[in-house]
Amino acid sequence: MENKKLIDVFLETNALLQGHFLLTSGRHSNQYFQCAKVLQYPNHTTDICSIIADYFKDMQIDTVISPAIGGIVVGQEVARQLNKKFIFAEREDKNLKLRRGFELKEGENVLVCEDVVTTGGSVFEVIDIVKQNKANLVGVGMIVDRSNGKVNFGVPQVSTLQMEVISYLADECPMCKEGTPAIKPGSRKV
């Protein structure tokens, strides 16, 4: 699926928002990707996640893991298409952890999947979980790479959409200087 068609799907489903947003990273932006809005449609979920699954289909993968909450649908669908186990890490005391009896075994081959990456913070946290469990990180798949390829996880990685989306530190944000209030539409409190 080409970038223009993907952007059209995001716009059509109101998943690409324009305004003044506070991102999970703490940065501010005039654009926000609310992937949940596009992923509520199974046909779009299947099509978008197939790009990630196709990229990794020839690699040895035992488990797909995602950070909760945004990455869960992505990871589940990629795992379904690859016919692999799926687990997720969730926040406890502000840190991502494996809960609900989920575990990674030493030597297990793991693919990390996420919905949107700006700085890669949540993905790096999940990578730390993989390493702490002495599992093997095979790659990272994401729907939207807001860094336009600048965030490098040190393994094969793929995004269905790469865009350079401008973001600002709060004290440098022109929208804040204009007095426009920022909204936080995502799942994680900042």
C-alpha positions as CSV (number, residue, x, y, z in Angstrom):
1,M,0.0,0.0,0.0
2,E,1.5,3.3,-1.0
3,N,1.9,6.3,1.3
4,K,-0.8,8.4,-0.4
5,K,-3.4,5.6,-0.2
6,L,-2.5,5.0,3.5
7,I,-2.8,8.7,4.3
8,D,-6.2,8.7,2.5
9,V,-7.3,5.8,4.7
10,F,-6.2,7.6,7.8
11,L,-8.0,10.8,6.7
12,E,-11.2,8.9,5.7
13,T,-11.4,7.2,9.1
14,N,-10.5,10.4,11.1
15,A,-7.3,8.7,12.3
16,L,-5.1,11.6,11.2
17,L,-6.0,14.6,13.2
18,Q,-5.0,18.3,12.8
19,G,-4.7,20.6,15.8
20,H,-2.5,21.1,18.8
21,F,-1.6,17.8,20.5
22,L,0.4,16.7,23.5
23,L,2.2,13.5,22.5
24,T,3.0,10.5,24.7
25,S,6.7,11.6,24.4
26,G,5.8,14.9,26.0
27,R,6.4,16.8,22.8
28,H,3.8,18.9,21.0
29,S,2.6,18.5,17.4
30,N,0.0,19.9,15.0
31,Q,-0.7,16.3,13.7
32,Y,-1.8,13.3,15.6
33,F,-2.2,9.7,14.4
34,Q,-5.0,8.0,16.3
35,C,-4.5,4.5,14.9
36,A,-7.4,3.1,16.9
37,K,-9.7,5.0,14.5
38,V,-8.4,3.1,11.5
39,L,-7.9,-0.2,13.3
40,Q,-11.6,-0.3,14.2
41,Y,-12.2,-1.5,10.6
42,P,-11.0,-5.1,10.2
43,N,-10.4,-4.7,6.5
44,H,-8.0,-1.8,7.1
45,T,-6.4,-3.7,10.0
46,T,-5.8,-6.7,7.8
47,D,-4.4,-4.7,4.9
48,I,-2.2,-2.4,7.0
49,C,-0.8,-5.2,9.2
50,S,-0.1,-7.5,6.2
51,I,2.7,-5.1,5.2
52,I,4.4,-5.8,8.6
53,A,3.6,-9.5,8.5
54,D,4.9,-9.9,4.9
55,Y,8.1,-8.1,5.8
56,F,8.9,-10.6,8.6
57,K,7.3,-13.8,7.1
58,D,10.6,-15.4,6.2
59,M,12.2,-14.7,9.6
60,Q,12.2,-17.2,12.5
61,I,9.6,-15.7,15.0
62,D,8.1,-17.5,18.0
63,T,6.3,-14.6,19.6
64,V,5.0,-11.2,18.8
65,I,4.9,-8.6,21.7
66,S,3.4,-5.1,21.8
67,P,3.2,-2.4,24.4
68,A,-0.3,-1.8,25.7
69,I,-2.6,-0.3,24.7
70,G,-2.0,1.2,21.2
71,G,0.1,-1.7,19.9
72,I,-2.2,-4.5,21.0
73,V,-4.4,-4.6,17.9
74,V,-1.3,-4.3,15.6
75,G,0.6,-7.1,17.4
76,Q,-2.4,-9.4,17.6
77,E,-3.1,-9.0,13.9
78,V,0.5,-9.4,12.8
79,A,0.7,-12.5,15.0
80,R,-2.5,-13.9,13.5
81,Q,-1.2,-13.5,10.0
82,L,2.1,-15.1,10.9
83,N,0.3,-17.8,13.0
84,K,2.5,-17.0,16.1
85,K,1.9,-16.5,19.8
86,F,1.0,-12.9,20.9
87,I,1.6,-11.2,24.2
88,F,1.6,-7.6,25.4
89,A,3.4,-5.6,28.1
90,E,1.4,-3.1,30.1
91,R,2.1,-0.3,32.5
92,E,2.5,-0.9,36.2
93,D,3.9,2.0,38.2
94,K,4.7,3.8,35.0
95,N,6.9,1.0,33.7
96,L,6.0,-1.6,31.0
97,K,6.0,-5.1,32.4
98,L,4.8,-8.6,31.5
99,R,1.7,-9.4,33.5
100,R,-1.3,-11.8,33.2
101,G,1.1,-14.8,33.2
102,F,2.7,-13.7,30.0
103,E,6.4,-14.7,29.7
104,L,9.3,-14.9,27.3
105,K,11.7,-17.8,27.4
106,E,15.4,-17.6,27.0
107,G,16.3,-18.0,23.3
108,E,12.7,-17.3,22.1
109,N,12.6,-15.2,18.8
110,V,10.5,-12.1,19.3
111,L,9.0,-9.5,17.1
112,V,7.9,-6.2,18.6
113,C,4.9,-4.4,17.0
114,E,3.6,-0.9,17.8
115,D,1.0,1.5,16.3
116,V,2.9,4.8,16.3
117,V,6.5,5.6,16.9
118,T,7.7,9.2,17.5
119,T,10.7,8.8,19.8
120,G,10.5,5.0,20.2
121,G,10.2,5.1,24.0
122,S,7.6,2.4,24.4
123,V,9.3,0.1,21.9
124,F,12.6,0.6,23.6
125,E,10.9,-0.4,26.9
126,V,9.6,-3.6,25.3
127,I,13.0,-4.3,23.9
128,D,14.4,-4.1,27.4
129,I,11.9,-6.7,28.5
130,V,12.9,-9.0,25.7
131,K,16.6,-8.6,26.6
132,Q,15.9,-9.0,30.4
133,N,14.3,-12.4,29.6
134,K,17.3,-13.4,27.4
135,A,15.0,-13.7,24.4
136,N,16.2,-12.8,20.8
137,L,14.9,-9.6,19.3
138,V,14.2,-10.3,15.6
139,G,12.7,-7.0,14.5
140,V,10.3,-4.1,15.0
141,G,7.1,-3.4,13.0
142,M,5.0,-0.3,13.3
143,I,2.1,1.3,11.5
144,V,3.3,4.9,11.6
145,D,6.9,6.0,11.9
146,R,6.6,9.7,12.8
147,S,10.4,10.0,12.9
148,N,10.7,9.2,9.2
149,G,13.3,6.6,9.9
150,K,15.3,8.5,12.4
151,V,14.5,6.2,15.3
152,N,16.7,3.1,14.8
153,F,16.1,0.0,17.0
154,G,19.2,-1.8,15.8
155,V,17.3,-4.7,14.2
156,P,15.3,-5.0,10.9
157,Q,12.3,-2.7,11.2
158,V,9.5,-1.7,8.9
159,S,6.7,0.8,9.0
160,T,3.6,0.9,6.8
161,L,3.8,4.7,6.8
162,Q,6.9,7.0,7.3
163,M,6.4,10.7,7.8
164,E,8.4,13.5,9.1
165,V,5.8,14.9,11.5
166,I,7.1,18.1,13.2
167,S,7.0,18.1,16.9
168,Y,8.2,20.6,19.5
169,L,9.4,20.7,23.1
170,A,6.7,22.3,25.1
171,D,8.7,25.5,25.7
172,E,9.4,25.9,22.0
173,C,5.9,25.1,20.7
174,P,4.5,27.9,18.5
175,M,0.9,26.8,19.2
176,C,1.5,27.2,22.9
177,K,3.0,30.6,22.3
178,E,-0.2,31.5,20.4
179,G,-2.3,30.4,23.4
180,T,-3.9,27.4,21.7
181,P,-4.5,24.7,24.3
182,A,-3.0,21.2,23.7
183,I,-5.1,18.1,23.9
184,K,-4.0,14.6,24.8
185,P,-6.0,12.1,22.7
186,G,-3.9,9.0,23.3
187,S,-4.2,6.2,25.9
188,R,-1.2,7.1,28.1
189,K,-1.2,9.9,30.6
190,V,1.8,12.2,30.3
